[in-house]
């Protein structure tokens, strides 16, 4: 990118942390905080989103959470760079955020220097991740290896997809939220290396993961 100044936005509900980030980011000659918000809802009604290059986003927000916020931002502002800064270090939050479109994942305890360096890194094409988070990502890939087998929950969802059930119907049947169903379906698509329901069903039948006659039942 050729711009000399990185235009930064912040979505963080803790006012003291938000003000602190604004202050020390504002001290950097190559950065400018365009706007900061206490929630995704406040951000989405702002007319300043289009001028933001990089958004620092919390996950645990009032109303719409940060992962849903990433999805919405990437849908409407596909070129916006998003870096998560959160207290959550569990696998599901990490992978949900990265799959939603975030390019970086930081813990809130990062120092001011680490945060501004992460902003520069992400802006210049990198993917800044707090070391302990990076280790979790690597360990997950090590555990996965070359095994693309679906787990029991994913097999159950794939079988329900084959019957033509909606995400909502599947969620009610297996006591999972619609977002939870979507999360597992993304994993199914990734493991089967497909991009649609029909492809997933066809691959599932080919791999004998589901009954080929299930659609007729």
N, C-alpha and C positions, 0 to 999 in steps of 0.2 A: 504494500500500500504506500502511496506517495504522500499522504497527509503528514504534516509535521506535528500536529496536535491530535491526541486521542480523546475523543469526546465520550465521556463516561456517564453512565446512569447507574443508580443504585436502587434496589428494592429490598428493604430491610425494615422490619417493624419495630426493632429496638432503636428508639430515637437517639440515645446516647452513642450507640455504636455507629449509627448512620451519620450522625454529626461528626464523629471522630474520623470516619473514613473520608467524608467530604473534605475535612480540614487538611489531612496529610496528603490526599491525592491532589488537592488544589495547590499544594506547595510545589508540585513537580512542574517544570517548565513545559514538558511535552504532554501534559494532561489537563483536561478541563472537565469538571463535573457539570454536566448540562442540567441534570435534574435528579432529585432523589425522592423516593416514595415509600410510604409505610405499608403499602399493599399492592397486589397486582391490579386490583380494581381501580385504585387511584392512578396507577401508571397508564392503564388502558384508555382513560378518558383524557389523558394529556395530549397536547399537540406537539410535544417535544420528542416523542419517541423516534420519529423519523430522522432526527439529527444525532441520535446516539449511535456510536460505533460499537461500544462494548458495555454490556450490562453486568453488574455484580448482583447476583440474585441469591436470596435466602430460600430455604425450603419450607421451614415451619412458619408460614405466614397466616394471618387471619383471613378467613374467606378462602379464595383460591390458593392452593399451595404452590410452592415454587416450581415443582415438576410440571404441573398443569400450566403454570405461567410460561415456562420455557416452550412448551408445545405451542401455545398460542402466539408467543412472540415470533417463533421460527416460522409459523404459518403466515403471519402478516409482515414480518420483517426478516426474510430469509438470510440476509447478509449480516444481520446483527450477531456479534460475537457474545456468547454468554458464558460467564464463569460463576459456578456455584460457590458460596461461602456460607458454611452451615455447621451445626453441631453434630449432624448425623454422620456416623461413620460405618453404618451397617451395609452389607452387600446390596440389599434391594434398593435403598435410596441412591447409592452410588450408581448402579447400573441403570436404574430408571432415569436418573438425571442425564447421564451420558447418552442413553438411547433417545431421550427426548430432544437432544440437540445441543446440550452444553458441551463446551470444548475443554473445560477445566473444572476441577473439584478441589476446593480448599477448605480446611477447617478454620473456624472463626478465630482460633487462637494464633493465627499467622501474625507475624510482626508487620508493622507498616512497610518496612523495606521489602518483605516477602510479598506483600500484596501488590505493591507498585511494580515489582519485578514480574509478578505473574500477569499483570495487566499488559505490560510490554510484550511478554512472551506470547500471550494469546493473540494480541493484536498483530504480531509478526508471524503468525502461523503455527505457533506452538500449542501444546496442551498442558498447561501447568496443573500439576496434581500434587497435593501434600504427600510427602514420602510414605507415611503409613497407609494412605489410601492407594497409592501406586502399588504397594506390596500386596494389598488385598486383591487388586485387579490381576496382578501377575499370578498369585496363588490360585485364583479362580480358573485361569487358563490352564495352569499346570494340572489342576484337578480334573478339568474337562478333557484334556488330552485330545485324542482323535475320536473320542466316543460321542457320536451324534444321536445316541438313543434317547428317546423321550422318556421322561419320568412318568409315574403313574397319573399325576394330575394332568399332565400335558396329553397323555394318551386319552384320558377321559374327555378332555375338551375337544380333541381332534375327532373322536367318535361322535360327539354331539354336533360338531360342525358338519359332519357328513350327513346328518339327518336334516340339515337345513335350519337348525335352531338359530335364533338371533343371539347376540351377545348377552342381552338382557335375560332371555330365557335360560341360557346356559348358566348364567350367574345365579339365578334363582334356584336352579336345580341342584347346583353343587355348593350353594351357600358362599358365593364369592361376589364381590362388587364387579360392576362392569369394567372398571379400570383394572381390576385384578385379572379378569378374563382377557382383556387386551394385552396385559403384560405377558401372560402365558402364551397367547397367540403369537406375539412377536418372537418369543423364544422358539416356538414351534417352527415358524417360518425360517428363522435363522438356522436351526438345526437341520431342517429338511432342505434348506437352500431353495426356498420357493418364495413367491411374492403375492400369492392370492389364495383364497379359500379353495378354489377348484384345483389349483396346483397342489396344495397341501393334501387334499383328499386323494387325488390321483397318486401322489407319492406315497401316501399312507397305505393305499391298497397295494401298490407295487411292492412295498417293503413288508407287506402282511402285518401292518400295525392295526388295521381296522378290517372288519368284515366287508367284502365287496358288495354284499347284498344289504348292507345296513341302511342304504338310502331308500330301500323298498319297504322297510319295516315301519 
